[in-house]
């Protein structure tokens, strides 16, 4: 405990034993953590003991506490609301924070205006308190598609005229004449009529399609009865567009259920939380959120998500399905009911259809995290900075246009496979991936296998089909792998930079082993070995005051800096992709071997007859289900062999071992 710990401990006796919120501050007075407690004194006392307990992140936070502040609340629910507000206000370093940046745009409907507009927004603004409605967040591509659908379904204003200022000043634009706007700029459309259209847009964004379908059908029929056939045709087209959209959406329930489904997935550097929205039994929207992996447990992560995400949501469903209960579950549940002003249940389904929904959300989270990792997270600029940092570490700052990575996968000596994956300008170049079958001479030896793959790769350096020579070769392995493969490069007389990607005990990407044997620890933010001075500035560890808003830096803080996280993410993408590609080839070899063994173990069946059987029946299952007559019809299969095959797969059915013609 720091010297400041004793004065802080002395203040604990004056802290009330009531529910409330506490704010931890550093020496600069900045808020570094916001928490809630049912009993403020007991919670704070747990931080200021001689041997405080907690994760590395909690202990790091405790070491930086110079002051604290408490706010008493009447109830635990009130404290939860205040905690949510203060976290958003202060963005404390040690709280789990939802990212609120340009990765996640929103659709904003300015319902606080007399003539509302539909806009793209990158964050939720203060105008929400005045009536603006925000929907999302969306991935950029999803938002673009949503706006296209909106403009095809609803006669909404898309021009830049300011209403009511510009009413009657100019002729209506083309959109009015083709039925894509009701023309409020003409002056004969009431604000109420226009706002009715905007309310329909809001209902659409909330997934409330039933009312829209009914209204469109009624408007189409009314226009047709009044002989307004052009208007009827417009309503018909909009109705068909909405029905096509609904047909594309996955129906997950026959009931008109409303629910949010949360899935989680994590890799070596980040965690993805995926929210799926079910409205009227249809999956209507999806959003992904990404957090650095700092050893948070599910309960804390879900607690942070609920507190920071749902206060900004325009529509909260009556049911939220989760992979685990959030921290302070009962208080969070009561708070959600207060937010919704009605029933809202947090559930962790264990079986049935809703358990399948959770599995679906988790699968989507895995896919989102996979794409996010491969694409570098924050765009091409971040990728270029990451490549520059990687080049400083491994290639004396030379340009890294082409990076190749090698991984080995095996299930014993019989299924020994290797992959070579290629990243061009920071992106995977899948058409240039290669796979290798390894024939071990002296048993299982990863070093020898890695050397064999590297020699075979270098033998094709001059072949255009393999692509250009690599600027960097990364190995899935540590110091031994790098040393073994460096010998191969020396034998070839080539000067290609080499490094190894190592993992921690939880099988997460941990850091880089350089050619000189030094280990760059990207998770613990330090470097083993004597040459710390050669480490790029972005990776140096400092315990002095940093530039992060006056907060004091430490090893854990550095994990969260953009350069380090971006490099860890990039290496994770490469290592995971190499592992995936090697594993898929190894499984293919294993399947071929087991198929060959299953059939060739039958008397009379060799390679030629095995191939003939698979040509006829396609799979092993097809062979097992074939009748004796079907087996006899295969070219090259005698009656005796057909009986042996049939007997092999039907021994349990025929206890006497006899086979009759069918």
C-alpha positions as CSV (number, residue, x, y, z in Angstrom):
1,X,0.0,0.0,0.0
2,X,1.3,3.5,-0.8
3,X,2.0,6.1,1.8
4,X,-1.3,7.8,1.0
5,X,-3.0,4.5,2.1
6,X,-3.0,5.3,5.8
7,X,-4.8,8.7,5.5
8,X,-7.4,7.0,3.2
9,X,-7.9,4.2,5.7
10,X,-8.4,6.7,8.4
11,X,-11.2,8.3,6.5
12,X,-13.1,5.0,6.2
13,X,-14.8,5.4,9.6
14,X,-16.5,8.5,8.3
15,X,-17.9,6.7,5.3
16,X,-21.6,5.7,5.8
17,X,-22.8,2.1,5.6
18,X,-25.4,3.1,3.0
19,X,-25.8,2.2,-0.7
20,X,-24.1,4.6,-3.1
21,X,-21.4,5.2,-5.6
22,X,-17.7,5.8,-5.0
23,X,-15.2,7.5,-7.3
24,X,-11.5,6.6,-7.1
25,X,-9.1,9.4,-8.1
26,X,-5.3,9.6,-8.9
27,X,-2.8,12.2,-7.9
28,X,-4.0,14.6,-10.6
29,X,-7.6,14.4,-9.4
30,X,-8.8,12.4,-12.4
31,X,-11.4,9.8,-11.8
32,X,-9.9,6.4,-12.6
33,X,-12.7,4.1,-11.4
34,X,-16.4,4.4,-10.6
35,X,-18.1,1.7,-8.6
36,X,-21.4,0.9,-6.8
37,X,-21.9,-0.6,-3.4
38,X,-24.8,-1.7,-1.2
39,X,-22.6,-0.8,1.8
40,X,-20.0,1.9,0.9
41,X,-17.8,1.5,4.0
42,X,-17.4,-2.2,3.6
43,X,-16.7,-2.0,-0.1
44,X,-14.0,0.7,0.3
45,X,-12.5,-1.1,3.2
46,X,-11.8,-4.1,0.8
47,X,-9.6,-1.8,-1.3
48,X,-7.5,-0.4,1.6
49,X,-6.5,-3.6,3.4
50,X,-2.8,-4.5,3.8
51,X,-3.2,-7.3,1.3
52,X,-6.0,-6.4,-1.1
53,X,-7.4,-9.1,-3.3
54,X,-8.4,-8.9,-7.0
55,X,-7.2,-9.3,-10.6
56,X,-4.1,-7.6,-11.9
57,X,-6.3,-4.8,-13.2
58,X,-7.9,-4.2,-9.8
59,X,-4.5,-4.2,-8.0
60,X,-3.1,-1.8,-10.6
61,X,-6.0,0.5,-10.0
62,X,-5.6,0.3,-6.2
63,X,-1.9,1.3,-6.5
64,X,-2.9,4.5,-8.2
65,X,-5.6,5.7,-5.7
66,X,-4.7,9.0,-4.2
67,X,-8.2,10.1,-3.1
68,X,-11.8,8.9,-3.2
69,X,-15.3,10.4,-3.1
70,X,-18.6,8.9,-2.2
71,X,-22.2,9.8,-3.1
72,X,-25.0,8.3,-1.0
73,X,-28.2,7.0,-2.7
74,X,-31.5,6.0,-1.3
75,X,-31.6,2.6,-3.0
76,X,-29.3,0.2,-4.8
77,X,-31.2,0.8,-8.1
78,X,-30.6,4.6,-7.7
79,X,-26.9,3.9,-7.1
80,X,-26.8,1.7,-10.3
81,X,-28.4,4.6,-12.3
82,X,-25.8,7.0,-10.9
83,X,-22.9,4.6,-11.6
84,X,-24.0,4.4,-15.3
85,X,-24.2,8.2,-15.6
86,X,-20.8,8.8,-14.0
87,X,-19.0,6.1,-16.0
88,X,-20.3,7.8,-19.2
89,X,-19.3,11.2,-17.9
90,X,-15.7,10.4,-16.7
91,X,-14.8,7.4,-18.9
92,X,-12.5,6.1,-16.1
93,X,-9.4,4.2,-17.1
94,X,-10.1,1.1,-15.0
95,X,-13.8,0.6,-15.8
96,X,-14.8,-1.6,-18.7
97,X,-15.8,0.9,-21.4
98,X,-18.0,0.6,-24.4
99,X,-16.2,2.2,-27.3
100,X,-18.1,5.2,-28.7
101,X,-16.3,6.1,-31.8
102,X,-16.5,6.1,-35.6
103,X,-16.6,2.3,-35.8
104,X,-20.2,2.3,-34.7
105,X,-22.5,4.9,-36.4
106,X,-26.2,5.5,-35.4
107,X,-29.3,6.5,-37.3
108,X,-30.7,9.7,-35.7
109,X,-34.3,10.8,-36.2
110,X,-34.7,14.5,-35.0
111,X,-38.2,14.1,-33.6
112,X,-37.5,17.2,-31.5
113,X,-37.9,19.3,-34.7
114,X,-41.2,20.3,-36.3
115,X,-40.1,18.7,-39.5
116,X,-37.9,15.8,-38.4
117,X,-34.9,14.6,-40.4
118,X,-33.1,11.2,-40.7
119,X,-29.4,11.6,-40.2
120,X,-26.2,9.6,-39.7
121,X,-24.6,10.2,-36.3
122,X,-21.4,8.9,-34.8
123,X,-22.4,9.2,-31.2
124,X,-25.4,9.9,-29.1
125,X,-25.8,13.6,-28.4
126,X,-27.4,15.7,-25.8
127,X,-30.4,16.3,-28.1
128,X,-31.7,12.9,-27.1
129,X,-33.0,14.6,-23.9
130,X,-35.0,17.0,-26.1
131,X,-36.6,14.2,-28.1
132,X,-34.1,13.0,-30.8
133,X,-34.2,9.3,-31.3
134,X,-31.1,7.2,-31.9
135,X,-31.1,3.7,-33.4
136,X,-28.1,1.4,-33.5
137,X,-25.2,1.3,-33.3
138,X,-24.7,-0.2,-36.8
139,X,-21.7,-1.5,-38.6
140,X,-21.0,1.0,-41.4
141,X,-22.2,-1.4,-44.2
142,X,-25.4,-2.3,-42.3
143,X,-26.2,1.4,-41.7
144,X,-25.8,2.2,-45.4
145,X,-28.2,-0.7,-46.3
146,X,-30.7,0.4,-43.6
147,X,-30.8,4.0,-45.1
148,X,-31.3,2.6,-48.6
149,X,-34.3,0.5,-47.4
150,X,-35.7,3.5,-45.5
151,X,-35.7,5.7,-48.6
152,X,-37.3,3.0,-50.7
153,X,-40.1,2.4,-48.1
154,X,-41.0,5.8,-46.8
155,X,-41.6,9.1,-48.6
156,X,-38.9,10.9,-46.5
157,X,-37.2,14.2,-47.2
158,X,-33.6,13.8,-48.2
159,X,-32.8,17.3,-49.6
160,X,-31.0,20.0,-47.7
161,X,-33.9,22.5,-47.5
162,X,-34.5,23.8,-44.0
163,X,-38.1,23.6,-42.9
164,X,-40.2,25.5,-42.2
165,X,-37.9,28.3,-43.3
166,X,-37.8,27.2,-47.0
167,X,-41.5,26.3,-47.4
168,X,-42.8,27.6,-50.7
169,X,-39.6,29.2,-51.9
170,X,-38.8,26.7,-54.7
171,X,-40.4,24.0,-56.7
172,X,-40.3,20.5,-55.1
173,X,-37.4,18.4,-56.1
174,X,-37.5,15.3,-58.3
175,X,-38.2,13.0,-55.3
176,X,-41.6,14.5,-54.9
177,X,-42.6,13.8,-58.5
178,X,-41.5,10.2,-58.4
179,X,-43.3,9.5,-55.1
180,X,-40.2,9.4,-52.8
181,X,-41.2,12.5,-50.7
182,X,-44.6,13.9,-49.8
183,X,-43.3,17.4,-50.5
184,X,-43.5,19.3,-47.2
185,X,-41.6,22.1,-48.9
186,X,-44.7,22.9,-51.1
187,X,-46.6,24.3,-48.1
188,X,-49.8,22.2,-48.4
189,X,-48.5,19.3,-46.3
190,X,-49.2,19.7,-42.6
191,X,-46.4,19.1,-40.0
192,X,-48.6,16.4,-38.5
193,X,-48.8,14.5,-41.8
194,X,-45.1,14.6,-42.2
195,X,-44.4,13.6,-38.6
196,X,-46.7,10.7,-39.1
197,X,-44.3,9.4,-41.8
198,X,-41.4,9.9,-39.4
199,X,-43.2,7.9,-36.7
200,X,-43.6,5.1,-39.2
201,X,-39.8,5.2,-39.8
202,X,-39.2,5.0,-36.0
203,X,-41.6,2.0,-35.8
204,X,-39.6,0.3,-38.7
205,X,-36.3,0.9,-37.0
206,X,-37.7,-0.6,-33.8
207,X,-38.8,-3.7,-35.8
208,X,-42.5,-3.1,-35.5
209,X,-43.5,-4.3,-38.9
210,X,-47.0,-5.6,-38.3
211,X,-48.6,-2.1,-38.1
212,X,-46.7,-0.9,-41.1
213,X,-47.9,-3.8,-43.2
214,X,-51.5,-3.2,-42.2
215,X,-51.3,0.6,-42.9
216,X,-49.7,0.0,-46.3
217,X,-52.3,-2.5,-47.4
218,X,-55.1,-0.2,-46.2
219,X,-53.6,2.8,-48.0
220,X,-53.2,0.8,-51.2
221,X,-56.8,-0.4,-51.1
222,X,-58.1,3.1,-50.4
223,X,-56.2,4.6,-53.2
224,X,-57.4,1.9,-55.6
225,X,-61.0,2.3,-54.6
226,X,-60.6,6.1,-55.2
227,X,-59.2,5.4,-58.7
228,X,-55.8,6.8,-57.7
229,X,-53.9,4.1,-59.4
230,X,-50.5,5.8,-59.4
231,X,-50.7,6.2,-55.6
232,X,-51.9,2.6,-55.3
233,X,-48.9,1.4,-57.3
234,X,-46.6,3.3,-55.0
235,X,-48.1,1.7,-51.9
236,X,-48.0,-1.7,-53.6
237,X,-44.3,-1.3,-54.3
238,X,-43.5,-0.3,-50.7
239,X,-45.6,-3.2,-49.4
240,X,-43.6,-5.6,-51.6
241,X,-40.3,-4.1,-50.5
242,X,-41.2,-4.5,-46.8
243,X,-42.4,-8.1,-47.4
244,X,-39.2,-9.0,-49.2
245,X,-37.2,-7.5,-46.4
246,X,-39.2,-9.6,-43.9
247,X,-38.7,-12.7,-46.0
248,X,-34.9,-12.2,-45.9
249,X,-35.0,-11.9,-42.1
250,X,-34.6,-15.1,-40.1
251,X,-37.7,-16.2,-38.3
252,X,-36.6,-17.5,-34.9
253,X,-40.1,-17.9,-33.3
254,X,-43.6,-18.5,-34.4
255,X,-44.7,-16.2,-31.6
256,X,-44.6,-12.4,-31.7
257,X,-41.7,-12.4,-29.3
258,X,-39.5,-9.4,-28.5
259,X,-36.0,-10.1,-27.0
260,X,-32.4,-9.1,-27.2
261,X,-29.9,-11.9,-27.3
262,X,-26.3,-11.5,-26.1
263,X,-23.4,-13.6,-27.3
264,X,-19.7,-13.5,-26.3
265,X,-16.5,-14.6,-27.9
266,X,-12.8,-13.9,-27.3
267,X,-9.5,-14.5,-28.9
268,X,-6.0,-13.8,-27.8
269,X,-6.3,-10.0,-27.7
270,X,-10.0,-8.9,-27.7
271,X,-13.5,-9.8,-26.7
272,X,-16.6,-9.4,-28.9
273,X,-20.0,-8.9,-27.5
274,X,-22.8,-9.5,-30.1
275,X,-26.3,-8.3,-29.6
276,X,-29.1,-9.7,-31.8
277,X,-32.5,-8.1,-31.7
278,X,-35.6,-10.2,-32.2
279,X,-38.8,-8.3,-32.8
280,X,-42.1,-10.0,-33.6
281,X,-40.3,-13.3,-33.7
282,X,-37.9,-12.1,-36.4
283,X,-34.2,-11.4,-36.2
284,X,-34.2,-7.7,-37.3
285,X,-30.8,-6.2,-36.2
286,X,-27.3,-7.1,-35.0
287,X,-24.5,-5.0,-33.4
288,X,-21.0,-6.0,-32.3
289,X,-18.9,-4.4,-29.6
290,X,-15.2,-5.0,-29.0
291,X,-13.2,-4.8,-25.8
292,X,-9.5,-5.4,-25.1
293,X,-9.1,-8.8,-23.3
294,X,-7.9,-7.8,-19.8
295,X,-9.0,-10.9,-18.0
296,X,-12.5,-9.6,-17.3
297,X,-15.0,-12.3,-16.3
298,X,-18.3,-12.6,-18.0
299,X,-20.3,-11.2,-15.1
300,X,-18.3,-7.9,-15.0
301,X,-18.3,-7.5,-18.8
302,X,-22.1,-8.0,-19.0
303,X,-22.6,-5.7,-16.0
304,X,-20.7,-2.9,-17.8
305,X,-22.5,-3.5,-21.1
306,X,-26.0,-3.3,-19.5
307,X,-25.1,-0.1,-17.6
308,X,-23.6,1.7,-20.6
309,X,-25.6,0.4,-23.5
310,X,-29.2,0.3,-22.5
311,X,-29.8,3.8,-21.2
312,X,-29.3,5.1,-24.7
313,X,-31.6,2.6,-26.4
314,X,-34.8,3.8,-27.8
315,X,-36.5,0.5,-27.4
316,X,-35.8,-2.1,-24.6
317,X,-37.5,-5.5,-25.0
318,X,-39.3,-7.3,-22.2
319,X,-36.7,-10.1,-22.3
320,X,-32.9,-10.1,-22.5
321,X,-31.2,-13.5,-22.9
322,X,-27.6,-13.7,-21.7
323,X,-24.8,-16.3,-21.6
324,X,-24.2,-15.6,-17.9
325,X,-25.8,-13.4,-15.2
326,X,-24.2,-10.0,-14.8
327,X,-22.6,-8.8,-11.6
328,X,-25.2,-7.5,-9.2
329,X,-27.8,-9.4,-11.2
330,X,-30.8,-8.5,-9.0
331,X,-30.0,-4.8,-8.9
332,X,-29.4,-4.7,-12.7
333,X,-32.7,-6.5,-13.3
334,X,-34.6,-3.9,-11.2
335,X,-32.8,-1.1,-12.9
336,X,-33.7,-2.5,-16.4
337,X,-37.3,-2.6,-15.3
338,X,-37.1,1.0,-14.3
339,X,-35.5,2.0,-17.6
340,X,-38.2,0.2,-19.6
341,X,-40.9,1.3,-17.2
342,X,-42.3,-2.2,-17.4
343,X,-41.4,-5.8,-17.3
344,X,-37.8,-6.7,-18.3
345,X,-36.4,-10.1,-17.4
346,X,-32.7,-11.1,-17.6
347,X,-32.4,-14.8,-18.3
348,X,-29.7,-17.4,-18.9
349,X,-31.5,-20.2,-20.8
350,X,-30.0,-23.7,-20.3
351,X,-32.0,-25.7,-22.9
352,X,-34.6,-25.4,-25.7
353,X,-35.1,-22.8,-28.4
354,X,-33.8,-19.9,-26.4
355,X,-30.6,-21.8,-25.6
356,X,-30.2,-22.1,-29.3
357,X,-30.6,-18.4,-29.7
358,X,-27.7,-17.8,-27.3
359,X,-25.6,-20.3,-29.3
360,X,-26.5,-18.4,-32.5
361,X,-25.5,-15.1,-30.9
362,X,-22.2,-16.6,-29.7
363,X,-21.5,-18.0,-33.2
364,X,-22.2,-14.5,-34.7
365,X,-19.8,-13.1,-32.1
366,X,-17.1,-15.5,-33.2
367,X,-17.6,-14.5,-36.8
368,X,-17.6,-10.8,-36.0
369,X,-14.4,-11.1,-34.0
370,X,-12.8,-13.1,-36.7
371,X,-13.6,-10.5,-39.3
372,X,-12.7,-7.6,-37.0
373,X,-9.3,-9.2,-36.2
374,X,-8.5,-10.0,-39.8
375,X,-9.4,-6.5,-41.0
376,X,-7.2,-4.8,-38.4
377,X,-10.0,-3.3,-36.3
378,X,-9.6,0.4,-37.2
379,X,-8.9,0.7,-40.9
380,X,-5.9,1.0,-43.2
381,X,-4.2,3.8,-41.3
382,X,-4.0,1.7,-38.1
383,X,-2.7,-1.2,-40.1
384,X,0.1,0.8,-41.6
385,X,1.1,2.0,-38.2
386,X,1.1,-1.6,-36.9
387,X,3.2,-2.7,-39.9
388,X,5.6,0.1,-39.1
389,X,5.9,-0.9,-35.5
390,X,6.4,-4.6,-36.5
391,X,9.1,-3.6,-38.9
392,X,10.9,-1.7,-36.2
393,X,10.9,-4.9,-34.1
394,X,11.8,-7.4,-36.8
395,X,13.1,-5.9,-40.0
396,X,15.2,-2.7,-39.2
397,X,12.3,-0.5,-40.3
398,X,12.2,-1.9,-43.9
399,X,8.8,-2.0,-45.6
400,X,6.7,-5.1,-44.8
401,X,4.5,-5.6,-47.8
402,X,4.3,-9.4,-47.7
403,X,4.3,-11.4,-44.5
404,X,4.2,-15.2,-44.5
405,X,3.4,-17.4,-41.5
406,X,4.0,-21.1,-40.9
407,X,2.2,-23.4,-38.5
408,X,2.3,-27.1,-37.9
409,X,-0.7,-29.3,-37.0
410,X,-0.7,-33.0,-36.3
411,X,-2.5,-35.9,-34.6
412,X,0.4,-38.2,-34.3
413,X,2.7,-39.2,-37.2
414,X,-0.1,-40.2,-39.5
415,X,-1.7,-36.8,-39.9
416,X,1.1,-34.3,-40.1
417,X,0.2,-31.1,-41.9
418,X,1.5,-27.5,-42.2
419,X,0.1,-24.2,-43.4
420,X,1.7,-21.2,-45.0
421,X,-0.6,-18.1,-44.9
422,X,0.1,-14.8,-46.5
423,X,-0.8,-11.3,-45.4
424,X,-0.3,-8.6,-48.1
425,X,-0.3,-5.0,-46.9
426,X,-1.8,-6.2,-43.6
427,X,-4.7,-8.1,-45.2
428,X,-5.0,-11.9,-45.7
429,X,-4.3,-13.0,-49.3
430,X,-6.1,-16.3,-49.2
431,X,-5.5,-17.2,-52.9
432,X,-1.8,-17.4,-52.1
433,X,-2.1,-19.7,-49.0
434,X,-0.3,-23.0,-49.3
435,X,-0.5,-26.3,-47.4
436,X,2.0,-29.0,-46.9
437,X,1.8,-32.7,-46.0
438,X,4.8,-33.7,-43.9
439,X,6.2,-37.2,-43.9
440,X,8.1,-37.5,-40.6
441,X,11.3,-39.5,-40.7
442,X,12.3,-39.5,-37.1
443,X,8.9,-39.3,-35.4
444,X,7.1,-36.2,-34.3
445,X,9.6,-33.2,-34.4
446,X,8.1,-29.7,-34.8
447,X,11.5,-28.2,-35.4
448,X,12.3,-30.5,-38.2
449,X,8.8,-30.2,-39.6
450,X,9.1,-26.4,-39.6
451,X,12.5,-26.6,-41.3
452,X,11.1,-28.9,-44.0
453,X,8.2,-26.6,-44.7
454,X,10.6,-23.5,-44.9
455,X,13.0,-25.4,-47.3
456,X,10.0,-26.3,-49.6
457,X,8.8,-22.7,-49.5
458,X,12.2,-21.3,-50.3
459,X,12.5,-23.7,-53.3
460,X,9.7,-21.8,-55.0
461,X,10.9,-18.2,-54.5
462,X,11.3,-17.7,-58.2
463,X,7.8,-19.0,-59.1
464,X,5.1,-16.5,-59.8
465,X,2.4,-18.8,-58.6
466,X,3.8,-18.6,-55.1
467,X,3.9,-14.8,-55.2
468,X,6.8,-12.5,-54.3
469,X,9.5,-13.3,-51.7
470,X,8.3,-12.5,-48.2
471,X,9.5,-9.4,-46.4
472,X,9.0,-11.2,-43.0
473,X,8.5,-14.9,-42.0
474,X,6.6,-15.5,-38.8
475,X,6.6,-18.9,-37.1
476,X,4.0,-20.3,-34.7
477,X,6.5,-21.1,-32.0
478,X,9.2,-19.8,-29.7
479,X,12.9,-19.5,-29.5
480,X,13.7,-23.1,-30.6
481,X,11.6,-22.7,-33.8
482,X,13.3,-19.4,-34.6
483,X,16.7,-20.9,-34.1
484,X,16.0,-24.0,-36.2
485,X,14.6,-22.0,-39.1
486,X,17.3,-19.4,-39.0
487,X,19.8,-22.2,-39.9
488,X,17.7,-22.9,-43.0
489,X,17.9,-19.3,-44.1
490,X,21.6,-19.3,-43.5
491,X,22.0,-22.4,-45.6
492,X,20.1,-20.7,-48.4
493,X,22.1,-17.5,-48.1
494,X,18.9,-15.5,-47.8
495,X,18.5,-12.4,-45.6
496,X,14.8,-12.7,-44.8
497,X,13.7,-11.4,-41.3
498,X,12.3,-14.1,-39.0
499,X,10.4,-14.1,-35.8
500,X,8.3,-16.4,-33.6
501,X,4.8,-15.9,-32.3
502,X,4.4,-17.3,-28.8
503,X,1.3,-18.0,-26.7
504,X,0.6,-17.8,-23.0
505,X,-0.7,-20.6,-20.7
506,X,-4.3,-19.8,-21.8
507,X,-3.2,-20.3,-25.5
508,X,-3.5,-16.6,-26.3
509,X,-1.0,-14.7,-28.5
510,X,1.5,-13.4,-26.0
511,X,4.4,-11.8,-27.9
512,X,7.2,-12.1,-30.4
513,X,10.5,-13.9,-30.2
514,X,13.1,-12.0,-32.3
515,X,16.1,-13.5,-34.1
516,X,18.4,-12.6,-31.3
517,X,16.3,-14.7,-28.9
518,X,14.7,-11.8,-27.1
519,X,11.0,-12.0,-26.2
520,X,8.8,-8.9,-26.7
521,X,6.0,-9.4,-24.2
522,X,3.0,-7.7,-25.7
523,X,0.7,-8.6,-22.7
524,X,3.0,-7.8,-19.8
525,X,4.4,-4.9,-21.7
526,X,8.0,-5.6,-21.1
527,X,10.9,-7.3,-22.9
528,X,13.1,-10.1,-21.6
529,X,16.8,-9.9,-22.2
530,X,19.3,-7.1,-22.0
531,X,18.4,-4.9,-25.0
532,X,15.4,-2.9,-23.7
533,X,16.9,0.3,-25.3
534,X,16.3,-1.2,-28.7
535,X,12.5,-1.5,-28.2
536,X,10.4,0.9,-30.2
537,X,9.1,3.8,-28.1
538,X,5.5,2.7,-28.5
539,X,6.4,-0.5,-26.6
540,X,8.6,0.9,-23.8
541,X,7.3,0.5,-20.2
542,X,7.2,3.6,-18.1
543,X,6.1,4.2,-14.5
544,X,6.3,7.9,-14.9
545,X,3.4,10.2,-15.6
546,X,2.1,9.5,-19.1
547,X,0.2,11.6,-21.5
548,X,-3.1,9.9,-20.9
549,X,-5.0,12.8,-19.4
550,X,-2.5,13.2,-16.6
551,X,-2.9,9.6,-15.4
552,X,0.1,7.7,-14.2
553,X,1.3,5.0,-16.5
554,X,2.0,1.4,-15.6
555,X,2.4,-1.9,-17.3
556,X,-1.4,-2.6,-17.5
557,X,-2.1,0.9,-18.8
558,X,0.3,0.3,-21.7
559,X,-1.6,-2.8,-22.8
560,X,-4.5,-0.5,-23.7
561,X,-2.5,1.9,-25.8
562,X,-3.5,1.9,-29.5
563,X,-0.1,0.8,-30.9
564,X,0.3,-2.2,-28.6
565,X,-3.3,-3.4,-28.9
566,X,-3.1,-3.0,-32.7
567,X,0.1,-5.0,-32.9
568,X,-1.3,-7.7,-30.6
569,X,-4.5,-7.9,-32.6
570,X,-2.5,-8.2,-35.9
571,X,-0.3,-11.0,-34.6
572,X,-3.4,-12.7,-33.2
573,X,-5.0,-12.5,-36.7
574,X,-2.0,-14.1,-38.3
575,X,-1.5,-16.8,-35.7
576,X,-5.2,-17.8,-35.7
577,X,-5.4,-17.8,-39.4
578,X,-2.2,-20.0,-39.7
579,X,-3.6,-22.3,-37.0
580,X,-7.0,-22.6,-38.7
581,X,-5.6,-23.4,-42.1
582,X,-3.2,-26.0,-40.9
583,X,-5.9,-27.6,-38.7
584,X,-8.4,-27.8,-41.6
585,X,-5.8,-29.6,-43.7
586,X,-4.9,-32.0,-40.9
587,X,-8.5,-32.9,-40.4
588,X,-8.8,-33.6,-44.1
589,X,-5.8,-35.9,-44.0
590,X,-7.3,-37.6,-40.9
591,X,-10.6,-38.1,-42.7
592,X,-9.0,-39.6,-45.8
593,X,-6.9,-41.9,-43.6
594,X,-9.9,-43.1,-41.5
595,X,-12.0,-43.6,-44.7
596,X,-9.2,-45.6,-46.3
597,X,-8.7,-47.7,-43.2
598,X,-12.4,-48.3,-42.8
599,X,-12.8,-49.8,-46.3
600,X,-9.4,-51.3,-47.0
601,X,-9.6,-53.3,-43.8
602,X,-12.3,-55.4,-45.5
603,X,-10.9,-58.5,-47.2
604,X,-10.9,-58.0,-51.0
605,X,-11.0,-54.2,-50.9
606,X,-7.9,-52.3,-52.0
607,X,-7.3,-48.8,-53.2
608,X,-8.9,-49.3,-56.6
609,X,-12.1,-50.9,-55.2
610,X,-12.2,-48.3,-52.4
611,X,-12.3,-45.5,-55.0
612,X,-14.9,-47.3,-57.0
613,X,-17.2,-47.6,-53.9
614,X,-16.8,-44.0,-53.1
615,X,-17.5,-42.9,-56.7
616,X,-20.7,-44.9,-56.5
617,X,-21.9,-44.1,-53.0
618,X,-20.0,-40.8,-52.3
619,X,-19.5,-41.4,-48.6
620,X,-18.7,-44.1,-46.1
621,X,-22.3,-43.8,-44.8
622,X,-23.6,-44.4,-48.3
623,X,-21.5,-47.6,-48.4
624,X,-22.8,-48.8,-45.1
625,X,-26.5,-48.2,-46.1
626,X,-26.1,-49.9,-49.5
627,X,-27.9,-53.2,-50.1
628,X,-26.1,-56.3,-51.2
629,X,-27.5,-55.9,-54.7
630,X,-26.3,-52.3,-54.9
631,X,-22.8,-53.4,-53.8
632,X,-22.8,-56.1,-56.4
633,X,-23.7,-53.5,-59.1
634,X,-20.4,-51.6,-58.6
635,X,-17.9,-52.2,-61.4
636,X,-15.0,-54.3,-60.2
637,X,-16.8,-55.6,-57.1
638,X,-17.3,-59.4,-57.2
639,X,-20.1,-61.2,-55.4
640,X,-17.7,-62.5,-52.8
641,X,-16.3,-59.0,-52.1
642,X,-19.8,-57.5,-52.0
643,X,-20.8,-60.1,-49.4
644,X,-17.7,-59.3,-47.4
645,X,-18.4,-55.6,-47.5
646,X,-22.1,-56.1,-46.5
647,X,-21.2,-58.5,-43.7
648,X,-18.6,-56.0,-42.4
649,X,-21.2,-53.3,-41.9
650,X,-24.1,-55.5,-40.8
651,X,-22.6,-58.0,-38.4
652,X,-24.8,-56.9,-35.6
653,X,-27.9,-57.4,-37.7
654,X,-26.9,-61.0,-38.8
655,X,-25.8,-62.9,-35.6
656,X,-25.1,-66.0,-37.7
657,X,-22.9,-64.3,-40.2
658,X,-24.9,-65.4,-43.2
659,X,-25.8,-63.0,-46.0
660,X,-28.8,-63.5,-48.2
661,X,-29.4,-62.1,-51.6
662,X,-31.9,-59.3,-51.7
